């Protein structure tokens, strides 16, 4: 919390030293113009498939000509970011809005306008800010699309700071959920306060966690298909079922939910994986599965793609439907009490980032 407040104060106080700067407007197409409000001008426009539906969407950044001014004559809500998505009728509609993620034109200190652009990709975008004087700083905010909540949520904050006299001495901070903040929708994001939904976190802190296991030897049944490949179905846990099948040189593990066409891919392992006494752990919250824990063996791979000697082991925890943000691996050989640590990560993630 201290880091983000200091950065925000630097941004705000640096605005005192600068007079208003005139940002050049960009040209936009006819379908974008209706989203440029009267009294504003477009200063950035990027396109990508932002919600994974295969259609071209847009991020539009606009700047107010006469912003409101607060303490120290600092411009408030000077710039707005709009997320425009294309519907089945091929028309654009506004799907998200924020007036704080893009810093104002006077917030960059002596360096000038801090807005350093927006990078976009499928289901994701990152807003970049850069400014300062003798002390330089960056603040990049990355948001990914949530299929569950139908909006974009904060998944990464990256900050750098250094003095121009010592450019090689860089302070670098990366923050991600659930360790550093909870669920933060783009509409609610504020650079000075992004701790997320603490009330929901408190409500979930009383959840009872437990584990059940799928034993490869006792709980799984295999069938040989027409092509001699083997497909194995394991005993269901709640609405979920572990399945694995073989290819030419490996076993492929996945989880399926009853009535859901999409599967959750877990890992690819050698044929010898299921010949060892082993189990898959399901992590439950109040008796309902929300994550799966699996031991992964790291192998040398031949040029032909075949598994060789084992060179490492990891414990992987992966969230089920609604908890896809849980995705973490730890070194099972070097981490003390690795099983307990990976369970702890899953439980904290469930509490920290409720969906």
ZAMARGU-4260 file (C-alpha; in steps of 0.2 Angstrom, whole numbers, plus 5000, padded with zeros to 4 digits):
<rodrens>
0) 5000/5000/5000 | 5014/5012/5004 | 5022/5010/4987 | 5007/5014/4978 | 5002/5029/4989
5) 5020/5037/4987 | 5019/5034/4968 | 5002/5042/4967 | 5008/5057/4978 | 5023/5060/4966
10) 5011/5060/4951 | 4999/5072/4959 | 5012/5084/4967 | 5022/5084/4951 | 5007/5092/4943
15) 5010/5108/4953 | 5026/5112/4943 | 5018/5111/4925 | 5006/5122/4916 | 4993/5115/4905
20) 4999/5105/4890 | 4990/5103/4874 | 4989/5085/4868 | 4986/5083/4850 | 4970/5075/4844
25) 4970/5059/4833 | 4958/5056/4819 | 4945/5042/4822 | 4933/5033/4810 | 4914/5037/4809
30) 4910/5022/4820 | 4921/5029/4834 | 4916/5047/4834 | 4899/5044/4843 | 4909/5039/4858
35) 4919/5055/4859 | 4909/5066/4871 | 4906/5084/4867 | 4920/5094/4875 | 4933/5080/4873
40) 4946/5075/4860 | 4952/5058/4856 | 4971/5055/4860 | 4973/5036/4858 | 4964/5022/4849
45) 4970/5004/4849 | 4961/4989/4842 | 4961/4970/4847 | 4949/4956/4851 | 4947/4962/4869
50) 4934/4949/4875 | 4938/4934/4865 | 4923/4933/4854 | 4933/4934/4838 | 4928/4952/4833
55) 4938/4968/4833 | 4935/4979/4848 | 4943/4996/4853 | 4951/5005/4868 | 4948/5024/4866
60) 4956/5037/4877 | 4949/5054/4877 | 4954/5071/4885 | 4943/5084/4892 | 4946/5102/4885
65) 4942/5110/4902 | 4944/5098/4916 | 4938/5101/4934 | 4952/5107/4946 | 4954/5101/4963
70) 4968/5104/4977 | 4983/5113/4970 | 4973/5116/4954 | 4976/5098/4949 | 4965/5093/4935
75) 4952/5080/4940 | 4946/5066/4928 | 4955/5074/4914 | 4956/5058/4904 | 4944/5044/4901
80) 4947/5026/4895 | 4933/5018/4886 | 4932/5000/4881 | 4921/4998/4865 | 4916/4980/4860
85) 4907/4974/4844 | 4891/4964/4846 | 4883/4951/4835 | 4875/4965/4825 | 4893/4971/4821
90) 4889/4988/4830 | 4900/4995/4844 | 4894/4998/4862 | 4903/5004/4877 | 4908/4989/4889
95) 4919/4998/4901 | 4924/5015/4907 | 4938/5022/4919 | 4943/5040/4922 | 4959/5037/4933
100) 4969/5024/4925 | 4976/5036/4912 | 4986/5050/4921 | 4982/5068/4917 | 4992/5078/4905
105) 5000/5088/4919 | 5004/5073/4930 | 5021/5069/4923 | 5031/5083/4931 | 5045/5091/4922
110) 5046/5077/4910 | 5029/5081/4903 | 5014/5071/4898 | 5015/5054/4907 | 5003/5045/4896
115) 5014/5032/4887 | 5001/5023/4877 | 4990/5007/4878 | 4995/4990/4872 | 4982/4978/4868
120) 4980/4959/4864 | 4967/4946/4864 | 4957/4947/4881 | 4970/4960/4888 | 4976/4978/4888
125) 4989/4987/4897 | 4989/5006/4901 | 5007/5014/4902 | 5012/5030/4912 | 5029/5037/4913
130) 5035/5053/4921 | 5045/5063/4934 | 5059/5075/4935 | 5076/5070/4943 | 5067/5055/4949
135) 5059/5045/4935 | 5045/5033/4937 | 5033/5021/4927 | 5017/5014/4931 | 5009/5001/4920
140) 4992/4993/4924 | 4987/4977/4915 | 4969/4971/4914 | 4962/4954/4907 | 4945/4950/4902
145) 4935/4939/4914 | 4922/4927/4906 | 4913/4925/4923 | 4911/4943/4927 | 4910/4950/4909
150) 4922/4964/4912 | 4941/4967/4913 | 4950/4965/4929 | 4967/4970/4936 | 4980/4956/4935
155) 4997/4965/4936 | 5004/4982/4941 | 5022/4985/4937 | 5032/5000/4943 | 5049/5007/4941
160) 5058/5022/4948 | 5076/5028/4947 | 5086/5044/4948 | 5093/5051/4932 | 5110/5053/4941
165) 5110/5034/4944 | 5100/5026/4930 | 5106/5009/4934 | 5099/5009/4951 | 5081/5004/4948
170) 5068/5000/4960 | 5056/4988/4952 | 5040/4982/4959 | 5027/4970/4952 | 5011/4966/4960
175) 4998/4953/4956 | 4983/4945/4964 | 4979/4937/4975 | 4995/4942/4985 | 4995/4960/4983
180) 4976/4965/4979 | 4959/4957/4977 | 4947/4957/4962 | 4947/4975/4954 | 4936/4978/4940
185) 4941/4992/4927 | 4927/5003/4932 | 4932/5003/4950 | 4951/5005/4948 | 4960/5019/4956
190) 4979/5020/4956 | 4979/5027/4974 | 4968/5013/4981 | 4967/4996/4972 | 4965/4984/4987
195) 4949/4976/4979 | 4934/4969/4988 | 4939/4968/5006 | 4921/4965/5012 | 4919/4950/5001
200) 4936/4944/5007 | 4931/4945/5025 | 4915/4935/5021 | 4925/4921/5013 | 4938/4920/5027
205) 4927/4909/5037 | 4926/4896/5023 | 4931/4878/5028 | 4944/4871/5017 | 4947/4852/5014
210) 4954/4840/5002 | 4949/4824/4993 | 4959/4813/4981 | 4958/4804/4965 | 4969/4788/4966
215) 4974/4783/4948 | 4974/4764/4953 | 4957/4764/4962 | 4947/4778/4955 | 4951/4777/4936
220) 4944/4766/4922 | 4952/4766/4905 | 4945/4761/4888 | 4954/4757/4872 | 4948/4766/4856
225) 4948/4760/4838 | 4965/4768/4835 | 4972/4758/4850 | 4973/4774/4860 | 4968/4774/4878
230) 4956/4786/4886 | 4954/4786/4905 | 4939/4792/4915 | 4941/4795/4934 | 4928/4795/4948
235) 4919/4812/4949 | 4922/4825/4962 | 4907/4836/4963 | 4903/4842/4946 | 4921/4838/4940
240) 4929/4823/4932 | 4948/4820/4929 | 4952/4812/4912 | 4967/4808/4903 | 4972/4801/4886
245) 4987/4795/4877 | 4995/4802/4861 | 5011/4795/4852 | 5023/4799/4866 | 5014/4806/4881
250) 4998/4807/4892 | 4987/4822/4892 | 4978/4827/4908 | 4962/4838/4909 | 4947/4841/4920
255) 4929/4842/4913 | 4914/4849/4921 | 4897/4841/4919 | 4887/4851/4905 | 4902/4862/4900
260) 4909/4859/4883 | 4926/4867/4888 | 4939/4857/4897 | 4953/4863/4909 | 4970/4857/4902
265) 4981/4852/4916 | 4998/4845/4910 | 5007/4833/4898 | 5017/4819/4906 | 5026/4803/4902
270) 5018/4786/4900 | 5026/4781/4917 | 5016/4794/4926 | 5001/4784/4931 | 5012/4768/4934
275) 5019/4776/4950 | 5008/4776/4966 | 5000/4793/4964 | 4985/4804/4967 | 4977/4820/4961
280) 4972/4832/4975 | 4956/4842/4974 | 4955/4857/4985 | 4937/4861/4992 | 4929/4876/5000
285) 4914/4871/5010 | 4914/4854/5002 | 4914/4861/4984 | 4930/4859/4973 | 4938/4875/4967
290) 4956/4870/4963 | 4966/4854/4958 | 4984/4850/4964 | 4995/4839/4953 | 5013/4834/4955
295) 5022/4837/4938 | 5038/4829/4933 | 5050/4839/4922 | 5059/4829/4909 | 5073/4830/4897
300) 5065/4830/4880 | 5073/4822/4865 | 5073/4830/4848 | 5059/4818/4843 | 5049/4824/4857
305) 5050/4809/4869 | 5052/4811/4887 | 5069/4807/4895 | 5076/4808/4912 | 5067/4817/4926
310) 5076/4833/4930 | 5064/4841/4942 | 5047/4840/4951 | 5034/4854/4954 | 5017/4855/4962
315) 5005/4864/4952 | 4988/4871/4958 | 4975/4876/4945 | 4959/4884/4948 | 4942/4877/4941
320) 4928/4886/4933 | 4926/4903/4941 | 4944/4902/4949 | 4954/4902/4933 | 4966/4916/4941
325) 4973/4902/4952 | 4988/4896/4942 | 5004/4893/4952 | 5018/4880/4952 | 5031/4878/4966
330) 5047/4868/4966 | 5043/4851/4975 | 5061/4847/4978 | 5067/4863/4985 | 5052/4870/4994
335) 5050/4864/5012 | 5033/4856/5016 | 5028/4859/4997 | 5011/4851/4999 | 5006/4862/5013
340) 5013/4877/5004 | 5003/4874/4988 | 4987/4871/4998 | 4990/4887/5007 | 4992/4897/4991
345) 4976/4890/4984 | 4966/4894/5000 | 4973/4912/5001 | 4969/4914/4982 | 4951/4909/4986
350) 4949/4921/5000 | 4959/4935/4992 | 4950/4935/4975 | 4932/4930/4977 | 4922/4929/4961
</rodrens>
